[in-house]
Amino acid sequence: MKDPSSVSLRRIVKCAISSGFYACTTARDFLLHVFGIKPGGFCVILNYHSIPSEERSGFARQMDAVLRHSTPIEIQTEALPATGARYVGITFDDGFENFISVALPELQRRKIPSTVFIILDALGNEFGTPELLEKVMSADQLRRIPQDLVTLGSHTLTHRFLPSLRREEAVKELLESRLQLENILNRSVTLFSFPFGGFTDDLIGLSRQAGYTRVFTTLPRLAFTGAEEFAVGRIRADTTDWPLEFRLKIAGAYRWLPWAFALKSRLLNNKLVALARGARRKSKSGQQTPSCLIRKPASSVEV
């Protein structure tokens, strides 16, 4: 969670670029209107985690902003209504107990649907970093959550980074978490979110085989942009977001970030390839190749 007083240069730059991106898209939409073309609608999925009691008022203000600038939507929807409106979906990862005491009353008051992704092995226990452990809902609490506005999905058994696991371990995290949650709720579970946003094409395929109809990442892309979209992007939201920052998020103005991630990855890979080529030339001339270049190929670099 971001510290309210935290004003990092990276955060400022991202907000500034997003402001420029929003200005450009707004100008584009205005020109489309001028020529009698109605811009299409879009959807942004917000990804929350814990909502502490002292941040309830900030969360309430954000939900008011969601209602003021968009239309809340259930993330199980098959496709966006053809109205050209802006939609926002609300999700929570981990299943912290404060969802019930803090977030849910504000969502119910505004009739905003939401989805909570549950870590099965953490039910009734504490979860988080050693510096900040928070209580996770129990199985009984899950059963009592009202189904009219809240959908429950899986967030694996143990919240491990799936790309680092062996295939059989990943299958267990995907499948057993769904089956256990269905056993607790006595109803089907079809939604899943990746811990830490970590996924691969192979994991997407395994998710389909595990019985999910839709899975969610942490790439800040617009949601439901294609027919039968299976892997859906989300953007991280915190109650400590600046009002402008949050407004830009629900306007889809952070969707340039995946392009930046891809560019950064490409530049890093190109740099490592150049270093490796230089190392090979030195090796041919009798110098030893640095071990770091042997152990870390370009494909292993994380963004």
C-alpha positions in Angstrom: 0.0 0.0 0.0 1.3 3.4 -0.8 2.2 5.8 2.0 -0.1 8.9 1.8 3.0 11.0 2.1 4.9 9.1 -0.5 5.7 11.3 -3.5 8.2 9.4 -5.6 9.6 10.8 -8.8 8.4 7.6 -10.6 4.8 8.1 -9.3 4.9 11.8 -10.4 6.2 10.9 -13.9 3.5 8.2 -14.4 0.8 10.6 -13.4 2.2 13.3 -15.7 2.4 11.0 -18.7 -1.1 9.7 -17.9 -2.4 13.2 -17.8 -1.0 13.9 -21.3 -2.4 10.6 -22.5 -5.8 11.5 -21.2 -5.7 15.0 -22.8 -4.8 13.3 -26.2 -7.7 10.8 -26.0 -10.1 13.5 -24.9 -9.1 15.6 -27.9 -9.5 12.6 -30.2 -13.0 11.9 -28.8 -14.0 15.6 -29.3 -12.9 15.4 -33.0 -14.9 12.2 -33.5 -18.0 13.9 -32.1 -17.4 16.9 -34.5 -17.4 14.5 -37.4 -20.5 12.7 -36.1 -18.7 9.6 -34.9 -19.6 8.3 -31.5 -16.6 7.0 -29.6 -16.9 3.4 -28.3 -17.2 2.6 -24.6 -14.6 1.1 -22.5 -14.1 -0.6 -19.1 -11.4 -0.4 -16.5 -11.0 -3.0 -13.7 -9.6 -1.7 -10.4 -7.6 -4.0 -8.2 -7.7 -3.3 -4.5 -6.2 -5.3 -1.6 -6.6 -4.3 2.1 -8.9 -1.4 3.1 -8.0 -0.5 6.7 -10.7 1.2 8.8 -8.8 4.5 9.0 -9.0 4.6 5.2 -12.7 4.1 4.9 -13.5 7.7 4.1 -10.9 7.7 1.3 -12.4 4.5 -0.2 -15.9 6.0 0.0 -14.8 9.1 -1.9 -13.3 6.9 -4.6 -16.5 5.0 -4.9 -18.4 8.3 -5.3 -15.9 9.2 -8.1 -16.6 5.8 -9.8 -20.4 6.6 -9.7 -19.8 10.2 -10.9 -17.6 9.4 -13.8 -18.6 5.9 -14.9 -21.0 3.0 -14.6 -20.1 0.1 -12.2 -20.2 -3.3 -13.9 -19.9 -6.9 -12.9 -16.7 -8.4 -14.1 -18.5 -11.6 -15.2 -20.2 -9.7 -18.0 -19.7 -11.4 -21.4 -19.3 -8.1 -23.2 -19.8 -4.4 -22.7 -23.2 -2.9 -23.5 -23.2 -1.1 -26.8 -23.8 2.3 -25.3 -20.5 4.0 -25.6 -20.3 4.6 -21.8 -17.4 4.2 -19.5 -17.5 1.3 -17.1 -15.5 0.3 -14.0 -15.3 -3.1 -12.3 -14.1 -3.4 -8.7 -12.0 -6.3 -7.5 -10.1 -7.2 -4.2 -7.2 -9.6 -4.0 -6.4 -11.8 -1.0 -9.8 -11.8 0.9 -8.8 -9.6 3.9 -11.4 -9.5 6.7 -11.6 -5.7 6.5 -13.4 -6.1 3.1 -16.5 -7.1 5.2 -16.2 -4.4 7.8 -14.9 -1.5 5.7 -15.4 -1.9 2.0 -18.6 -3.9 1.8 -20.8 -1.4 3.6 -19.7 1.4 1.2 -20.3 -0.8 -1.8 -23.7 -1.9 -0.6 -24.7 1.7 0.1 -23.9 2.6 -3.5 -25.1 -0.7 -5.0 -21.7 -1.2 -6.6 -20.9 -4.9 -7.5 -17.5 -6.3 -6.7 -15.4 -9.5 -6.8 -13.1 -10.8 -4.1 -10.3 -13.3 -4.9 -9.5 -15.7 -2.1 -6.3 -17.4 -1.0 -7.6 -20.7 0.3 -4.8 -21.7 2.7 -4.9 -18.3 4.3 -8.6 -18.5 5.3 -9.0 -17.5 9.0 -5.3 -16.7 9.3 -3.1 -13.7 8.9 -1.5 -12.9 5.6 0.9 -10.2 4.3 4.5 -9.2 4.8 6.3 -9.8 8.2 6.0 -6.0 8.8 2.2 -6.0 8.1 0.2 -9.1 8.7 -3.6 -8.8 8.3 -6.5 -11.1 9.0 -8.1 -13.0 6.2 -11.8 -13.9 6.1 -12.8 -17.3 7.5 -14.8 -19.9 5.6 -17.9 -19.0 7.6 -17.5 -15.4 6.7 -17.3 -16.2 3.1 -20.5 -18.1 3.2 -22.3 -15.1 4.8 -21.2 -12.6 2.2 -24.2 -11.4 0.2 -24.2 -12.9 -3.3 -26.3 -10.2 -4.9 -23.4 -7.7 -5.1 -20.3 -9.8 -4.3 -18.7 -12.6 -6.5 -16.0 -14.8 -5.0 -13.1 -16.1 -7.1 -9.8 -18.0 -6.5 -6.4 -16.5 -5.9 -4.6 -19.9 -5.6 -4.0 -22.0 -2.5 -0.8 -20.4 -1.2 -0.3 -17.1 -3.2 2.9 -18.3 -4.8 4.4 -16.7 -8.0 3.0 -19.2 -10.5 5.6 -18.7 -13.3 8.3 -20.0 -10.9 6.5 -23.3 -10.1 6.8 -26.6 -11.7 3.9 -27.4 -14.0 2.3 -29.9 -11.6 2.5 -27.4 -8.7 0.9 -24.7 -10.8 -1.9 -27.0 -11.8 -2.6 -27.8 -8.1 -2.7 -24.1 -7.2 -5.1 -23.4 -10.0 -7.4 -26.4 -9.7 -7.4 -27.3 -6.0 -8.1 -23.7 -5.0 -11.2 -23.7 -7.2 -12.5 -27.0 -6.0 -11.9 -26.1 -2.3 -13.7 -22.8 -2.7 -16.6 -24.4 -4.5 -16.8 -26.9 -1.6 -17.0 -24.1 0.9 -19.6 -22.1 -1.0 -21.6 -24.9 -2.5 -21.6 -23.2 -5.8 -19.5 -22.9 -8.9 -16.3 -20.7 -9.0 -15.3 -19.5 -12.4 -13.0 -16.5 -11.8 -9.3 -16.4 -11.0 -6.6 -13.7 -10.4 -2.9 -14.3 -10.7 -0.8 -13.6 -7.5 1.6 -10.8 -8.1 0.1 -10.6 -11.6 2.5 -13.3 -12.7 1.3 -15.3 -15.8 2.5 -16.9 -19.0 0.8 -18.2 -22.1 1.1 -21.7 -20.6 -0.6 -20.7 -17.3 -3.4 -19.1 -19.3 -4.0 -22.4 -21.0 -3.8 -24.3 -17.7 -6.4 -21.9 -16.2 -8.8 -22.8 -19.0 -8.2 -26.5 -18.3 -8.8 -25.9 -14.6 -12.4 -24.7 -15.3 -12.1 -21.0 -15.2 -14.1 -18.9 -17.6 -12.1 -15.7 -17.0 -8.8 -14.8 -15.4 -7.3 -11.5 -14.3 -3.8 -10.0 -14.5 -2.3 -6.8 -13.2 -1.5 -5.3 -16.6 -3.4 -2.0 -16.7 -5.1 -2.6 -20.0 -8.7 -1.8 -20.8 -11.0 -4.7 -20.1 -13.4 -6.6 -22.5 -11.9 -5.2 -25.7 -12.4 -8.3 -27.7 -15.0 -11.0 -28.1 -14.8 -13.8 -25.5 -11.8 -12.1 -23.8 -10.3 -14.7 -21.3 -7.3 -12.9 -19.7 -8.4 -9.5 -18.5 -6.2 -6.6 -17.3 -6.6 -4.6 -14.1 -4.9 -1.5 -12.6 -3.8 -1.3 -9.0 -5.9 1.1 -6.9 -5.2 2.3 -3.4 -7.2 4.5 -1.1 -4.1 6.7 -0.8 -4.1 7.5 -4.6 -4.2 11.2 -5.2 -7.6 12.4 -6.5 -6.1 13.2 -9.9 -4.3 9.9 -10.0 -7.5 7.9 -9.2 -9.5 9.9 -11.7 -7.0 9.1 -14.4 -7.0 5.4 -13.5 -10.8 5.1 -13.9 -10.5 7.1 -17.2 -8.2 4.4 -18.6 -5.3 6.9 -18.8 -2.7 4.5 -17.4 -3.2 2.0 -20.3 0.0 3.2 -21.9 2.0 1.4 -19.2 2.0 -2.1 -21.0 3.7 -0.5 -24.0 6.3 1.1 -21.7 6.9 -2.3 -20.0 7.3 -4.0 -23.4 9.7 -1.3 -24.6 11.8 -1.5 -21.4 12.0 -5.3 -21.7 13.1 -5.0 -25.4 15.8 -2.5 -24.5 17.0 -4.6 -21.6 17.1 -7.7 -23.9 19.0 -5.8 -26.6 21.5 -4.6 -24.1 22.1 -8.1 -22.7 22.5 -9.5 -26.2 25.1 -6.8 -27.0 27.0 -7.6 -23.8 26.9 -11.3 -24.6 28.2 -10.7 -28.1 31.0 -8.6 -26.7 31.8 -11.3 -24.1 32.0 -13.9 -26.9 34.4 -11.7 -28.8 36.6 -11.4 -25.7 36.4 -15.1 -25.1 37.6 -15.8 -28.7 40.5 -13.4 -28.0 41.5 -15.5 -24.9 39.6 -13.6 -22.2 37.1 -15.5 -19.9 33.4 -14.9 -20.3 31.9 -13.2 -17.2 29.8 -15.8 -15.3 26.9 -13.3 -14.9 26.4 -13.4 -18.7 26.4 -17.1 -18.8 23.8 -17.6 -16.0 21.4 -14.9 -16.9 20.2 -15.0 -20.5 18.1 -12.1 -21.9 14.9 -14.2 -21.6 15.2 -14.3 -17.9 15.1 -10.5 -17.3 12.0 -9.3 -15.5 10.4 -5.9 -16.0 
